[in-house]
Amino acid sequence: MTDRALAVVRAGALTTVQDLGRPGYAHLGVPRSGALDAPAAALVNRLVGNPPEAAVLETTLNGCALRPRCPVTVAVGGAPCPVTVDGRPVAWGAPVRVPAGALLDIGTALSGVRGYVAVSGGVAVEPVLGSRSTDLLSGLGPPPLTDGAVLPLGHVLGAHARVDVAPQPAPPAELVLRVTVGPRDDWFTPTALRTFTTSTYRVSSASNRIGLRTEGPSLERAFSGELPSEGMVLGAVQVPPDGSPVVFLADHPTTGGYPVIAVVRTTDLPAAAQAAPGTPVRFVPVRRR
């Protein structure tokens, strides 16, 4: 077995391999997947000298612990958290050298939800349909990390960045999502549309990589019945029968039968990836471009 590998000592609540995802397969029923906070994943890759398509680890809430079998450069970004090497605090948001056999511990998020761990050479698990991303909905890609798993690493292609700390956006204290209303806004009463765009919701603890679920005022439909299943896009705000909006994220299904009241601008979705349960959410309508 190659010595260019990472051993997983502590997998954490949910740690997955993610890259740019596998867009272009919706017609086959395959979601896009990929890192939920794509800018954070791109930044940590740049910090360690990886190309943009290199796979990273996406952690959830309580991080993970890893032991490299060779010397590596790592960078941790996304949700701010403590990082240690053999118990010694090291920089978050900057390249850090980790010796072979040392224990790299990514701690619990101080704010936000998802952390990103880039390792020089990238995580080199076998790609599926051109991507190494774990897709929790379809089951494509590698399974979520488990204690004792070993992840192969690719070859180092570039030098790491020479920075002390790279600035990153703070997780949102309030999540403001700009939306284009429609295409199924006619399925809701005028009061429901007003409620949707003027009320404050909160992020539900039931949120995951498939969708950001919300808690707040229920949206009343204009008539009963269900739609035939139709195509769904990233950022679609679907409203199930309980009336609570759900924002579709990277692992969302490619079709669905509940009406889509609006679609979130993709540039606002990275912040949604870092919105912890209880974070206030507002949907702000914007004109179609």
N, C-alpha and C positions, 0 to 999 in steps of 0.2 A: 504493500500500500504506500502511496506517495506520502512524503512528509509535508506536502503543501496541503494542509487540512486544518479544520477547526473541530475540536471536540466540544460538544454541548454539555456543560456541567449542570446548568439550571436553565430549563427552557422558558420559564416564566408563564404568565397567564395565557398568552397567545403570541408566539413569535413565528413569522413566516418569511419565506424567501420571496422577494419582490424585485421586479425590474420595470421596464417601460410598459409591460403588459403585452397582450396579444390582440390588438385592434384588427378589425377587418374580417372577423369570423362570426358576426352576429347572425348572418344568414344560415349558419350551421348550428345556432343555439349556444354559441360559446361567448361568454362575457369577455369584456376587455381585460379586467383584472389589473394588476400593477400596483405600485405604491400609491396609497391614498393621499399622502402629502408628497406629491411628486417634486416640488421645489426643494424640500428638505432632503429627499433621497438624492437628487441631483447634486446638491451642495456637498454632502458627505463624500460622494464619489469624486468630485473635483478635489476635495481636500487631500485624498489619499492618492491622487494621480490616476484614477480609473477613468475609462471612457464612459459616456453617458448611459450606454446600454448595459453596463455591468450590474449584476444582481447584488442587492444588499439585504440586510435583515430588517424587518419591520417588527418592533416590539409593541406590546400593549400594556400600558399602566405600570407593571412592575419589572420591566426590563428582562434581562437574562444574564447568564454567566458563561464564558467561553474560555477554552484553553487551546491556543494555537500550537501546532506541532512544529512550527518554524517561526522565525522572527517575522513579524508583520507590522505594517503601519495601519492604524485604525482611526476612524473618526466617528463620533456619535453626535447626532443632531436631532431635529424635530422637537419633541417634548423635552424641556430641560430636566436633567436628572444628575445625580452624583455618579461619577465614574471612577473606579479604582483599578490599579494593577497590583496584584499581590497585596491588597489592603492599603496601598498608598494612593491618595487622591491624585488624579490627573485631570487634564483639561477636558471639558465638554466643548464641542464646537470647534475643535482644532485637531490636527493630526498628532497622533501619539504612537510612539514606538513601543511594541509589546514583544518581549523576548519569547523564544520558544519555551513552552512549558509553564509560562506565567498565567495567572488567573486574571482574566479581564472580567470585571463585574460591572454591569450596567444596572443602576439602581432604580428605585421607584420614581416615577415622574413627579416632579415638584408642582407642575402644572401641565395642562394638556393631556393627551392620551397616548400618542404613538411616537416612539423613538425610532431612529434609523441608524444602523451600524454598517459602515462601509469598511471593507478589509482590502488591503492592497492585493490586486489580482482579481478581486470579485469572487463571489460564491459561484462555483462552477458545477452546480448540479445539472443533470441532463435536461436540455430544453424540450418543451412540448409545444408544437405549433409555433416555433420560433421564439418562445419565451420561457424563462425559468420561474415565472411567478406562480405562487400558490393561489389557486382559485377555490375558495371555500364553498362556492355554490355548486360548481360542476365537478369538483374533485380533481381537476387537471393540475399538473405540476407536482412538486414535492409536497409531502404532507407537512402540516405544522410541526415545528421542532419538538422533540422529546428529549428528556434527559438521557445522555449516553450516545445520542446520534453523532455521526461524524460527517462533516460537510467538506467536500473537496474545494480547493481554491485554484483560481486560474493563475497564469503567469503575470508578473508585474510588467506593465507596459510603460509607465511614466513615473516621474519623480513626484513626491507629495508636495503640496503647497507650502510656501514659507510664510505662514501667518501665525499670530498668537491666538486670536479668536476670530471666527467669521460671524458677522452679525446675522441673526435669524429673526423672523417675526415671532412675537410672543403669542402663545395660544390665546384665543379670543375670550375677553371677559363678557362680550356680547357678540353673538354670531349674526351678522347682517348678510342676508342672501338676496342678491339682486335676481329677480325672476322676470321672464317673459310669460305673460298669462296665456293660457291655452296649451294644447289644442282642444281640451274638453271642458273649458270653463263654462260652456252652455249647459253642462250637467249639474250646475250648482245655482242656488238661488242668489239674487243680487245681494242679500244680506250676508250669505256665506262668502261671497267674493270680497265684500267689504271687511268682514271679520278676518279673512285670510291675510289681507294686506295692511291691516291696522292693528292687529292684536300681537301680543308677545307670547310666544310659545317657549317651551323649555326642552332641552335635549333629554330624551328618555334613556334610562339605563339599559333598555332593550336594543339600543343601537349596535350595529356591527359593520363589517366590511360590505355587507350587501346594501344596507340602507341606514340613514340617520332617522330614527323615529322621534316623533315629538309628542309632547303632552300640552294640552291647552284647549281652547274652545273647539267644539266639534263643528265641522262644516256640513251644512244641510244640503242634500241633493234636491234638484228641481223636480225630479221624477224618479220612480223606482225602476228596478230592472238592472241588468248587467250588460256591459259591452262585450262583444266578441273579443277574444284575445288579439292584441295588436302589438306592434313593435315598440320597444321602450329604449330610451336613450339615457346616457349618463347625465345625471342632474335632474331627471324627471321627478316631479313632485306628485306622487300617486296618493289618492285618498281612498283607503279601504272602507268597508261599511261602518267602522267605529267613528269615522269622521276626522281622524287625526292624520295630518300630512306626514308622508314618508319621503325623504329625499334619497333617490337611488344613487349609490356610490359604486366603486369599481367592480365589485362582484355581483352586480344586480342582474336579475333575469333579463333575457333579451325580449321577452314578450310578457304581457300582463293584461288582465281584464278589468281592472279598476280604473276609473277615469283619472287622467293626468290634468290637474288644474293649472300647472305652470311648469316651467323648466328653469333651473338655476344656471346662471352663467358659470362656465367651467372654471373661470379664474377665481371663483369664490369657494370652490370645493376643497382646496387644501386646508382652508381654515375650518371647514366642517369636520375634517379628519382629526383635528385637535380639540374639538369642542367637547369638554367633559360633561357627563350627566349633570343636569341642573342648569347648564349654561342657557341664558335667555337667547331666543331665536326670533328674528324679525324677517319677514318676507317683504321686500321692497320692489314694487313693479317698475320696470323700465320698458322703454319702447323697443320694438323689434328693429334690429339694425339691418 
